Amino acid sequence: MLWMSADRRRRPLGAIVLGLGAMLPLSVAVAGEVTSDQIVRALSPNKPLTRSLSAAQPVAATADPSQIKFVDGLRNRPTRSLSSAERTQIAEITKDKPNIDLEITFEYNSANISRQAAPAVEALGKALSSPDLKGATFVVAGHTDSVGGEGFNQELSERRADTIKRVLVEKYGIAGADLVTVGYGESRLKDPAHPDSGVNRRVQVVNMLDQSASAK
């Protein structure tokens, strides 16, 4: 699992989980085992999923105009520039969107992706740049557990979300405006009853559905 809080107090490697929604029952695909086709299926509305993947219920392909306007206003915004109210609104919008969980490890106390995570990152990059997902906007959200300082956790969640975005843009040619990054730190725990649990240390990737109707 990704140690997105005080890594120095954990194992030397951290893991990052890409998925959606603290309230949804999510499965974790081990880094390197998931394929780009599986990711495409999980992030596409109304498509069947494999056992190792999990997504929200199918939703309408037409996004709410007010949501489109809000998301458009977030394009190319620095992760740290988002207000608490904006982060909350992003969480509300993304709670029912198609998603996937991936386990991606990072180097000790760092936002650098580990070598072991290369296959999963490659699969994600190929999936998000595929024709099947063309025109979609994705939210990349970082989360931590409650171990460590609140400020440290907030910053680490933002830096790791930024790392995923940078790789997707630089290596796989995905438009930066189509990747909205947000950091939640320890403020939105997936398992509040166990705040130091590994399930809380994750980065969520959510398909916001077709945004082609709005100006980018």
C-alpha positions as CSV (number, residue, x, y, z in Angstrom):
1,M,0.0,0.0,0.0
2,L,1.0,3.6,-0.5
3,W,2.3,5.3,2.6
4,M,1.0,8.8,1.9
5,S,1.5,10.1,5.4
6,A,4.7,10.0,7.4
7,D,6.6,7.4,5.2
8,R,9.6,7.4,7.5
9,R,7.4,5.8,10.1
10,R,6.4,3.0,7.8
11,R,8.0,0.6,5.4
12,P,10.7,2.0,2.9
13,L,8.2,2.0,0.0
14,G,4.8,3.6,-0.2
15,A,1.9,2.7,-2.4
16,I,-0.6,4.8,-4.2
17,V,-4.1,3.6,-4.9
18,L,-6.0,5.0,-7.9
19,G,-9.7,4.8,-7.7
20,L,-12.9,6.6,-6.8
21,G,-15.1,7.4,-3.8
22,A,-14.5,6.8,-0.2
23,M,-18.0,5.3,0.2
24,L,-17.7,2.8,-2.7
25,P,-16.5,-0.9,-2.2
26,L,-13.3,-0.9,-4.2
27,S,-11.0,-3.6,-5.3
28,V,-7.2,-3.2,-5.6
29,A,-5.4,-4.4,-8.7
30,V,-1.8,-5.2,-7.8
31,A,0.8,-3.0,-9.6
32,G,1.8,-4.6,-12.9
33,E,-1.1,-7.1,-13.1
34,V,-3.7,-4.8,-14.6
35,T,-3.8,-4.1,-18.3
36,S,-4.7,-1.0,-20.2
37,D,-7.8,-2.6,-21.6
38,Q,-9.0,-3.4,-18.1
39,I,-8.5,0.3,-17.1
40,V,-10.4,1.5,-20.2
41,R,-13.3,-0.8,-19.3
42,A,-13.3,0.4,-15.7
43,L,-13.3,4.1,-16.6
44,S,-15.8,3.8,-19.4
45,P,-19.5,4.2,-18.6
46,N,-21.8,1.2,-19.2
47,K,-18.9,-1.3,-19.9
48,P,-18.5,-4.5,-18.0
49,L,-15.6,-4.9,-15.5
50,T,-13.2,-7.7,-14.6
51,R,-13.1,-9.2,-11.1
52,S,-10.0,-7.2,-10.2
53,L,-11.6,-3.8,-11.0
54,S,-14.3,-1.8,-9.5
55,A,-16.4,1.2,-10.7
56,A,-19.5,3.2,-9.9
57,Q,-22.8,2.3,-11.3
58,P,-23.3,3.4,-15.0
59,V,-24.3,7.0,-15.2
60,A,-25.6,9.3,-18.0
61,A,-23.0,10.3,-20.6
62,T,-24.1,13.9,-20.5
63,A,-22.6,15.9,-17.6
64,D,-24.4,18.6,-15.7
65,P,-23.7,22.0,-17.3
66,S,-22.9,23.5,-13.9
67,Q,-20.4,20.7,-13.3
68,I,-18.8,21.2,-16.7
69,K,-18.4,24.9,-16.0
70,F,-16.8,24.2,-12.6
71,V,-14.4,21.6,-13.9
72,D,-13.4,23.9,-16.8
73,G,-12.5,26.5,-14.2
74,L,-10.1,24.0,-12.6
75,R,-8.1,23.2,-15.8
76,N,-4.4,24.1,-15.5
77,R,-4.9,25.2,-11.9
78,P,-2.0,24.4,-9.6
79,T,-3.0,21.7,-7.1
80,R,-2.1,23.9,-4.1
81,S,-4.2,26.7,-5.3
82,L,-7.5,24.9,-4.7
83,S,-9.6,26.1,-1.7
84,S,-11.2,23.8,0.8
85,A,-14.6,24.6,-0.7
86,E,-13.4,23.7,-4.2
87,R,-11.9,20.4,-2.9
88,T,-15.2,19.6,-1.3
89,Q,-17.1,20.3,-4.5
90,I,-14.8,18.1,-6.5
91,A,-15.4,15.3,-4.1
92,E,-19.1,15.7,-4.4
93,I,-19.0,15.7,-8.2
94,T,-16.8,12.6,-8.5
95,K,-18.5,10.4,-6.0
96,D,-20.6,8.6,-8.6
97,K,-18.3,8.6,-11.6
98,P,-16.5,5.6,-13.3
99,N,-13.3,4.7,-11.5
100,I,-10.5,2.2,-10.9
101,D,-8.1,1.2,-8.1
102,L,-4.4,0.6,-8.9
103,E,-1.6,0.0,-6.5
104,I,1.5,2.1,-7.4
105,T,4.4,2.3,-5.1
106,F,6.6,5.3,-4.4
107,E,10.2,5.7,-3.1
108,Y,10.7,6.2,0.6
109,N,9.2,9.5,1.9
110,S,9.0,10.7,-1.6
111,A,6.7,11.5,-4.6
112,N,9.0,9.6,-6.9
113,I,7.4,6.5,-8.4
114,S,9.2,3.2,-7.8
115,R,10.5,0.9,-10.4
116,Q,8.1,-1.8,-9.4
117,A,5.2,0.5,-10.3
118,A,6.3,1.0,-13.9
119,P,4.0,-1.6,-15.5
120,A,0.9,-0.2,-13.7
121,V,1.8,3.4,-14.6
122,E,2.4,2.4,-18.2
123,A,-1.0,0.6,-18.4
124,L,-2.7,3.7,-17.0
125,G,-1.0,6.0,-19.5
126,K,-1.9,3.8,-22.4
127,A,-5.5,3.6,-21.2
128,L,-6.0,7.3,-20.7
129,S,-4.5,8.1,-24.1
130,S,-6.7,5.5,-25.9
131,P,-9.4,6.5,-28.4
132,D,-12.0,5.0,-26.1
133,L,-11.4,7.7,-23.5
134,K,-10.7,10.5,-25.9
135,G,-12.4,13.8,-24.8
136,A,-12.7,12.8,-21.2
137,T,-11.5,14.8,-18.2
138,F,-10.0,12.9,-15.3
139,V,-9.6,14.0,-11.7
140,V,-6.5,12.8,-9.9
141,A,-7.0,13.1,-6.2
142,G,-4.4,12.4,-3.4
143,H,-5.4,11.0,0.0
144,T,-3.4,10.1,3.1
145,D,-4.1,8.4,6.4
146,S,-4.0,10.4,9.7
147,V,-0.5,9.4,10.8
148,G,1.8,12.4,10.8
149,G,1.2,16.1,10.7
150,E,-1.8,17.5,8.9
151,G,0.3,19.9,6.9
152,F,2.8,17.2,5.8
153,N,0.0,14.9,4.8
154,Q,-1.7,17.6,2.7
155,E,1.5,18.5,0.9
156,L,2.4,14.8,0.2
157,S,-1.1,14.0,-1.2
158,E,-0.7,17.0,-3.6
159,R,2.8,16.1,-4.7
160,R,1.9,12.5,-5.5
161,A,-1.1,13.5,-7.4
162,D,1.1,16.0,-9.3
163,T,3.6,13.2,-10.0
164,I,1.0,11.0,-11.7
165,K,-0.2,14.0,-13.8
166,R,3.3,14.9,-14.9
167,V,4.0,11.4,-16.1
168,L,0.8,11.1,-17.9
169,V,1.4,14.4,-19.7
170,E,5.1,14.1,-20.4
171,K,5.3,10.4,-21.3
172,Y,1.9,9.6,-22.7
173,G,0.9,13.0,-24.3
174,I,-2.3,13.5,-22.3
175,A,-3.4,17.1,-22.3
176,G,-2.7,18.7,-19.0
177,A,-6.0,20.5,-19.2
178,D,-7.8,17.2,-19.1
179,L,-6.2,16.2,-15.8
180,V,-7.4,18.0,-12.7
181,T,-5.3,17.3,-9.6
182,V,-6.5,17.8,-6.0
183,G,-5.0,16.9,-2.6
184,Y,-7.1,15.9,0.4
185,G,-4.4,14.9,2.8
186,E,-6.1,13.2,5.7
187,S,-9.4,15.1,5.5
188,R,-11.4,12.5,3.6
189,L,-10.6,9.1,5.1
190,K,-11.9,6.0,3.3
191,D,-12.1,4.2,6.6
192,P,-12.7,6.8,9.3
193,A,-13.0,4.0,12.0
194,H,-9.3,3.1,11.3
195,P,-7.6,6.4,10.4
196,D,-4.1,4.9,10.2
197,S,-5.2,2.0,7.9
198,G,-3.6,1.5,4.5
199,V,-6.9,1.8,2.6
200,N,-6.8,5.5,3.4
201,R,-3.5,6.0,1.6
202,R,-4.4,6.4,-2.0
203,V,-4.8,8.5,-5.1
204,Q,-8.1,8.5,-6.8
205,V,-8.5,8.7,-10.6
206,V,-12.0,9.5,-11.8
207,N,-13.5,9.8,-15.3
208,M,-15.6,12.9,-15.4
209,L,-17.1,11.7,-18.6
210,D,-17.3,13.5,-21.9
211,Q,-16.4,17.2,-21.6
212,S,-16.3,17.8,-25.3
213,A,-19.4,20.0,-25.1
214,S,-17.5,22.6,-23.1
215,A,-14.7,24.9,-24.3
216,K,-11.3,23.7,-23.2
